């Protein structure tokens, strides 16, 4: 029989032991508890020393350099990040309840938001609501998004409302270079290029390696020497029941509706992924369409905090094929080779939630955590696309109605045969 708690006691229990929380804020883990205390102290310090608009920034920086030991670049970016937080009241309230965001993540948020018009109240309210929802735990011991994931998410949100700005966080073009570093009998070949080209090369190399049972390095050498050719498929995931929906590409993430339209012009075939999601293969090796469905669900390697794309993932049977596990999207997960080995060795195992596609990871040291799917076919991502589509259409309807109303006010009055004397 549960003890009757007062309203204050219930509120205190909910605050100290929330039902849903990020692993970094777990009330049951000593390291997480200490980490939260550090983030709370850091947050409180920065919010207390934010300068007013008319204060001398140089004098403030000089004082902070002495008292913190940090340089101007670190200090200014920290100040900007916490000033930005004041422009996001929903996120600020959430942060000051859970203190889950460290300074690095706050800086990432500010860095992307610098490209938007902060005076646009409607846009800022939209971003505040969406970012807060994205950074709110919906499960216990959930993984907190990385700074890179946060930047990518906010860039996607911005593109749904303002396509006049670049998705890149830097004005600099991707650096192109080709370098060879030698050390005795071994060498390292490194190249820098834009993401799309790099992903194409990676896909071609791995496709050639699989087709001819070669290592990726041997496949790369063969292709460069002209000893082979290969065709690759670029899967572009897009909801066709949502007007102006964004699209998703493995290794790239979400792209704008305009970019998706251009890619569709080059499309050679269209596949209904809903039909593939229910497909079961009798073979152990995963067919390409089921593999595409799994990548569309998971978004890449499913292991906690791993950011390897789906193109690098191996298909893992959660229930072993030899034990009757199906080769289907419901029993398969994408895991990069390293984390696939960890699972195969028995150091980690997982359970798939059939409703959300979330994975509950259980480790041999007794700990556990929940990883969320990031692919466009995952239920949460589908709902997000629907919401964005509905918001976009509603906003366009509102703007159109306002424009029509403004025009109607400018239509001259029909005075008939009695015009005014002016």
FENVENHU-V618405 format. One line per field, one symbol per residue. psi: psi as a letter, one per 30 degrees, with the letter a starting at -180 (. if undefined). A space follows every 50 residues. Layout:
# FENVENHU-V618405
psi = ???
This chain:
# FENVENHU-V618405
psi = kkkkkleeeeeeeeeeilekllefgkggkeeeeeeeeeeeeeeeeeffgk llfgljeeeeeeeeeeffglleeeeeeeeeefeeeffieeeeeeefefhf kleeeeeeeeeefffljffjeeeeeeeeeeeeeehkkflkhlkkkleeee eeeeeeeefffjgfllfkfkfklkkkljkkkkibfllkkkkklleeeeee eeeeeeeeeeeghlleeeeeeeeefgglllklkjkjkkkfgjkhkllkkk feaklleeeeeeeffgkflkkjfeeefgkkkflekkleeeeeeeefeega kfkkgkgklffgkljkjekkefggklilfffkkkkleefeeeeefgfkll kkjfefglkjkklfgflllkkkkglffkeeeeeeeeeeeeeeeeeeeeee eeeeeeeeffkkkjfbgillh.
